[in-house]
Amino acid sequence: MADGDTPSNPFGGIPFLNDMMRAMSQQGPLNWDLAQQFAQMGAVGDSPDPEPDTNTRLAFNALADIADMHVRGITMLSTGPHDRHTEILTTTRARWAHRTLTDLRPLFTDLATALSTRDQNEETPDDPMGAMLLNLSNMLAPAMLGMSIGSMVGALASHALGQYELPLARPHTSEILIVSSSIDSFAREWEIPQDDLRMWVLIHELASHAILATPAVADGLTSMVRAHVSAFRPDPEALMASMSDLDPTDAGAMARIQALFADPMVLLGAVRTPEQEALSPVLDARVAAVTGYIDYVVDAVGSRLLGGASPIAEAVRRRRVEYGADAQLVEQLLGISLTRSQQQRGRAFIAGVVEREGEAVLPRLVESTGNLPTPNEIDAPGLWLARLEIQ
């Protein structure tokens, strides 16, 4: 089959299945309808998803004025257009999922395009069953990718407190999404004063908004994530190879088959490439540095406004690294590692810089892409300072 050719439909002789398969593959390399449906289902689940009332919106925006002033003071960065902070939009989990999927559509399109690119010399297997499974895989790929991406975004939405659950800039720079019901529920669960948690989340979102919007981060981090997803290459034989290792006489075979079909990386045939292996250390270093800088700003402002002994930061960060399967899928698909060790790595780098030269040099980190630390420098901040001739 030549690159770009439409795969033959293995269900062509069955009208109902034929129509269903064609409908599932008509939206290009990624089925966006399914992505939106699965994102909405994952975001809402069985829990209420209440609409924020007017008083809640006013309360968040009043607190944001205070948080904004302090974030600007530490970062020396603008948090919005015309030297005004951005609008705080209190929203529902469902709308958070829809907006996130829309904002990150270019990134997911790059991923889908990479996974739909077939080798022009690829031959159809001689084995009829193998040929049918290959065609089935090609037909199902847009739907499977839509379901996987939608499920990932829905899972993020189910516990998102604010817009920046992932360290990726958003195109809508004049607004910040806040999931007020999730914030207030988390405050009740952890017995944290509601206004304190609201303030902490606003500090985090405003700091993220300012730092991630800098050209250095957009060019040096977001573009590298797009390069990572674009470097995927499909392996049409991945599913068959995985199934060939199964022993049908094994009592646990059915459970392993279910686990196999639950793994989108296997179903999509997403193969990690040498290009991604080369990008990974650099991407890890940049994610660690940028998130470490955001954490430093949040801790500094939080200490001023909430007191140095506030337990909120640790509670929220622990919550974020306990996501489970969706966090693993984020790392596998986007190459963004948000593990506890990554957090500690970034925080140690920032602490090392501040210990040597003070916090006044931290804005240099995001002045240009070249100022982001290398894999060696993230673990040795003195090397970073020496390269920038700060010492």
C-alpha positions in Angstrom: 0.0 0.0 0.0 1.5 3.4 -1.0 1.8 6.2 1.4 -1.5 8.1 1.6 -3.6 5.4 0.0 -6.9 4.5 1.7 -6.6 1.1 3.3 -9.0 -1.5 2.0 -11.9 -2.1 4.4 -11.8 -5.6 5.8 -15.6 -5.2 6.6 -16.5 -4.1 3.1 -18.9 -7.0 2.6 -20.8 -6.2 5.8 -22.9 -3.0 5.2 -23.4 -2.0 8.9 -19.8 -2.5 9.9 -18.6 -1.0 6.6 -20.5 2.2 7.2 -19.3 2.4 10.8 -15.7 1.9 9.8 -15.9 4.5 7.1 -17.5 7.0 9.5 -14.8 6.4 12.1 -12.0 7.1 9.6 -13.4 10.1 7.7 -11.9 12.8 9.9 -8.3 12.4 8.9 -5.6 10.9 11.1 -7.4 11.7 14.3 -11.2 11.4 15.0 -11.9 14.6 16.8 -15.6 13.8 17.4 -14.5 10.7 19.4 -11.7 12.8 21.1 -14.3 15.3 22.3 -16.8 12.7 23.4 -14.2 10.7 25.4 -12.8 14.0 26.9 -16.2 15.0 28.1 -17.0 11.5 29.5 -13.6 11.4 31.4 -14.0 15.0 32.7 -17.5 14.6 34.1 -17.7 10.9 35.1 -20.3 10.2 37.7 -19.7 13.4 39.7 -21.5 16.7 39.6 -19.9 19.3 37.4 -21.6 22.5 38.7 -21.6 25.8 36.9 -19.7 28.5 38.9 -22.0 31.2 40.3 -21.4 35.0 40.0 -20.1 35.3 43.6 -17.5 32.6 42.9 -16.3 34.4 39.8 -16.0 37.7 41.6 -14.1 36.1 44.6 -11.5 34.6 42.3 -10.9 37.8 40.4 -10.6 39.8 43.6 -7.9 37.4 44.8 -6.2 37.4 41.4 -5.5 41.1 41.7 -3.4 40.5 44.8 -1.6 37.4 43.4 -0.9 39.1 40.1 1.0 42.0 41.7 3.3 39.7 43.6 3.9 37.3 40.7 4.9 40.3 38.5 7.2 41.6 41.3 9.2 38.4 41.4 9.3 37.3 37.8 9.5 40.8 36.2 7.2 39.4 33.6 3.8 40.6 32.3 0.9 38.4 33.2 -1.3 39.7 30.5 -1.8 42.2 27.6 -1.5 45.9 28.1 0.2 45.5 31.5 -2.9 44.0 33.0 -3.4 40.5 34.4 -5.5 38.1 32.3 -9.1 37.4 32.9 -9.8 34.6 35.4 -12.5 32.3 33.9 -14.1 30.0 36.5 -15.4 27.1 34.5 -16.6 23.4 34.7 -14.5 20.3 34.1 -16.3 19.6 30.9 -15.4 23.0 29.4 -11.9 22.7 30.7 -11.6 19.4 28.7 -13.1 21.0 25.6 -10.9 24.1 25.7 -7.7 22.0 26.4 -8.4 19.7 23.5 -9.0 22.7 21.3 -5.9 24.6 22.5 -3.6 21.7 22.0 -5.1 20.5 18.7 -2.0 21.4 16.7 0.1 19.3 19.0 -2.2 16.3 18.8 -2.5 16.8 15.0 1.3 16.5 14.7 1.1 13.3 16.7 -1.7 11.8 14.6 0.1 12.7 11.4 3.3 11.1 12.5 1.4 7.9 13.5 -0.4 7.8 10.2 2.7 8.1 8.0 3.4 4.8 6.4 6.6 3.7 4.6 6.1 3.8 0.9 7.9 0.4 0.6 5.7 -1.2 3.2 4.2 -4.4 1.8 0.9 -6.0 2.7 1.5 -9.3 4.5 1.0 -12.5 2.4 -0.9 -14.1 5.3 -4.6 -13.3 4.9 -5.1 -12.9 8.6 -2.1 -10.6 8.9 -3.3 -8.5 5.9 -6.7 -8.2 7.5 -5.3 -7.1 10.9 -3.1 -4.6 9.1 -6.0 -3.1 7.3 -8.1 -3.1 10.4 -5.3 -1.4 12.3 -5.1 1.3 9.6 -8.9 1.8 9.7 -9.1 1.9 13.5 -6.1 4.2 14.0 -7.9 7.6 13.8 -10.6 6.3 16.2 -8.2 4.7 18.6 -6.0 7.9 18.7 -9.1 10.0 19.2 -10.2 7.8 22.1 -6.7 7.8 23.6 -6.2 11.5 23.4 -9.7 12.3 24.6 -9.4 9.9 27.5 -6.1 11.5 28.5 -7.5 15.0 28.4 -10.7 13.9 30.2 -8.6 12.3 33.0 -6.6 15.5 33.3 -9.8 17.5 33.5 -11.2 15.3 36.2 -8.7 16.5 38.7 -7.5 19.8 37.1 -7.5 22.8 39.4 -6.4 25.3 36.8 -5.3 25.7 33.2 -1.7 24.6 33.5 -1.9 21.0 34.5 0.8 20.5 31.7 3.7 23.0 31.3 2.5 24.0 27.8 1.7 27.5 26.7 -1.9 28.1 25.5 -2.9 30.2 22.5 -5.6 32.1 24.4 -3.2 34.4 26.3 -5.9 36.8 27.6 -7.7 34.2 29.8 -6.9 31.6 32.5 -9.3 28.7 33.2 -10.0 27.9 36.8 -12.1 24.8 37.8 -13.6 26.3 40.9 -15.7 23.3 42.0 -12.6 21.0 42.0 -10.6 23.6 44.0 -13.3 23.9 46.6 -13.7 20.1 46.8 -10.0 19.6 47.3 -10.0 22.3 50.0 -12.8 20.4 51.9 -11.0 17.0 51.5 -7.7 18.3 52.9 -9.3 20.7 55.4 -7.6 23.7 53.8 -9.2 27.1 54.1 -11.1 27.8 50.9 -9.6 31.2 50.2 -6.1 30.0 50.9 -6.3 27.3 48.3 -8.0 29.6 45.8 -5.1 32.1 46.3 -2.5 29.3 45.9 -4.0 28.1 42.7 -4.2 31.6 41.3 -0.5 32.2 42.1 0.4 29.0 40.4 -1.7 29.8 37.3 -0.5 33.4 37.0 3.2 32.3 37.4 2.7 29.6 34.8 0.9 31.9 32.5 3.7 34.5 32.6 6.7 32.1 32.4 5.2 29.7 29.8 4.3 32.6 27.5 7.9 33.8 27.2 9.4 33.2 23.7 12.2 31.3 25.3 9.9 28.7 26.6 7.6 28.6 23.6 10.6 28.1 21.3 12.7 26.0 23.7 10.1 23.8 25.3 6.7 23.7 23.5 8.4 23.4 20.1 10.5 20.5 21.4 7.4 18.7 22.6 6.0 19.1 19.0 9.3 17.8 17.6 9.0 14.8 20.0 5.4 13.9 18.9 6.3 14.4 15.3 9.2 11.9 15.6 6.9 8.9 16.3 6.9 6.3 13.7 4.1 3.6 13.4 4.9 -0.1 13.6 2.0 -1.9 11.9 3.2 -5.3 13.2 3.3 -4.2 16.9 0.0 -5.6 17.8 0.6 -8.9 16.1 4.0 -9.2 17.7 2.6 -8.6 21.1 -0.2 -11.1 20.6 2.2 -13.7 19.3 3.9 -13.8 22.7 0.7 -14.9 24.4 0.1 -18.5 25.4 -3.6 -19.3 24.9 -3.3 -22.2 27.4 -2.2 -19.9 30.1 -4.9 -19.2 32.7 -4.0 -15.5 32.8 -4.0 -15.1 29.0 -7.3 -13.3 28.9 -6.2 -10.7 31.5 -3.1 -10.1 29.5 -5.1 -9.7 26.3 -7.3 -7.1 28.0 -4.3 -5.3 29.2 -2.8 -5.4 25.8 -5.9 -3.8 24.2 -6.0 -1.2 26.9 -2.5 0.0 26.0 -2.9 2.7 23.3 0.8 2.7 22.5 0.5 -0.9 21.3 -2.8 -0.4 19.5 -1.5 2.6 17.7 1.8 1.0 16.9 3.6 4.0 18.3 7.3 3.2 18.3 9.9 5.3 20.1 12.5 6.4 17.6 16.2 7.4 17.8 15.2 11.0 17.3 13.1 10.9 20.4 15.8 9.2 22.4 18.1 12.0 21.4 15.5 14.7 22.4 14.6 13.1 25.7 17.5 14.3 27.9 17.2 17.8 26.6 13.4 17.9 27.0 13.7 16.5 30.5 16.2 19.1 31.5 14.0 21.9 30.1 10.8 20.7 31.7 12.6 20.3 35.0 14.0 23.9 34.8 10.8 25.6 33.8 8.6 23.8 36.3 11.3 24.3 39.0 11.2 28.1 38.2 7.4 28.1 38.4 7.5 26.2 41.7 10.0 28.7 43.1 7.8 31.7 42.2 4.7 30.0 43.7 6.6 29.2 46.9 7.9 32.7 47.2 4.6 34.4 46.6 2.7 31.8 48.7 5.1 32.4 51.6 4.3 36.1 51.5 0.6 35.8 51.2 -0.2 32.5 53.0 2.7 32.0 55.4 5.8 29.9 55.1 4.3 26.9 56.9 1.4 26.5 54.5 0.9 22.8 53.5 -0.9 23.6 50.3 2.1 23.3 47.9 3.1 19.9 49.1 -0.5 18.7 49.0 -1.2 19.9 45.5 2.1 18.6 44.1 1.6 15.2 45.7 -1.8 15.1 44.1 -0.4 15.9 40.7 2.2 13.1 40.7 -0.4 10.5 41.8 -2.4 10.7 38.6 -1.7 7.1 37.5 -2.2 5.9 34.0 -3.1 9.2 32.5 0.2 10.7 33.7 2.1 7.8 32.1 0.3 8.4 28.8 1.2 12.1 28.9 4.8 11.1 29.3 4.7 8.4 26.6 2.8 10.5 24.0 4.1 14.0 24.7 7.5 13.2 26.3 6.7 15.4 29.3 7.9 13.8 32.5 6.2 15.2 35.6 7.4 12.6 38.1 8.4 13.4 41.6 12.0 13.0 40.8 11.7 15.5 37.9 10.1 18.0 40.2 12.9 17.6 42.7 15.5 17.9 40.0 14.1 21.2 38.8 13.7 22.6 42.3 17.3 21.6 43.2 18.6 23.4 40.1 16.7 26.6 41.0 17.8 26.4 44.6 21.4 26.0 43.5 21.2 29.1 41.3 19.6 31.2 44.1 22.1 29.9 46.7 25.0 31.0 44.5 23.8 34.3 43.0 20.4 35.1 44.4 16.9 35.1 42.9 17.6 38.2 40.8 19.3 36.1 38.1 16.3 33.7 37.7 14.6 35.8 35.0 17.7 35.2 32.8 16.5 31.6 32.5 13.7 32.5 30.2 15.3 35.4 28.3 16.2 33.2 25.3 16.0 29.5 24.3 19.8 29.3 24.6 19.6 30.2 28.3 17.7 27.1 29.2 20.0 24.6 30.9 21.5 21.6 29.2 21.2 18.1 30.6 24.6 18.5 32.4 23.7 22.0 33.7 20.4 21.0 35.2 22.3 18.8 37.7 25.1 21.3 38.1 23.8 24.9 38.3 27.3 26.3 38.6 27.9 25.2 35.1 24.8 27.1 33.9 25.9 30.2 35.7 29.4 30.0 34.3 28.1 29.5 30.7 25.9 32.6 31.1 28.9 34.4 32.6 26.8 35.3 35.7 29.5 34.4 38.2 
